[in-house]
């Protein structure tokens, strides 16, 4: 009696296991797991035009051009190039409005939190923040790329972009630098902040506004990004 009961029990367990196996095979055939089935088709980049709204950033001494409007122009030009090469692009701002809440008591903090929120939500492969530099001395010039201390992928991206700018763009610096910026510190993603040139240098102030220079600069920046990805 005891032997029979155990035999029945064994048979039942065997039958259940067979059923589970059959269901598994069926589900595997008809509902294949899609994650990892195909590689991510394109890279996603967040392009961050610095400043905006009431915060115009640096101002050109001769022409009065604001950093915020140039940052936007460069960001839109970079966006076009990235899209032409199949990148998925997300902009933190696409007009001259500020990113801060109009009700925020600390507008700078509100604006930076909004930028972080966009990066976190997008979860991109890289972040490129666009700025124009300024200095007390009008002789300072040249593009400089920054990365967050300790962010290895950010450092590799920064050096790749800096090297390509150095090779292609007059006055661009040779070596990327560590920069203590919120937009770089707020994420683990490979991030760089590009100071495209100095608005306090009279020659660069004019050069930085030329359409051809903007497009060439953004193309050379983008080529540095491609080199980082191993293209
Ligand atoms: Zn700036």
Boltz pocket constraint, residues with backbone or C-beta under 6 A from the ligand:
constraints:
  - pocket:
      binder: B
      contacts: [[A, 50], [A, 51], [A, 57], [A, 58], [A, 67], [A, 130], [A, 131], [A, 132]]
      max_distance: 6.0
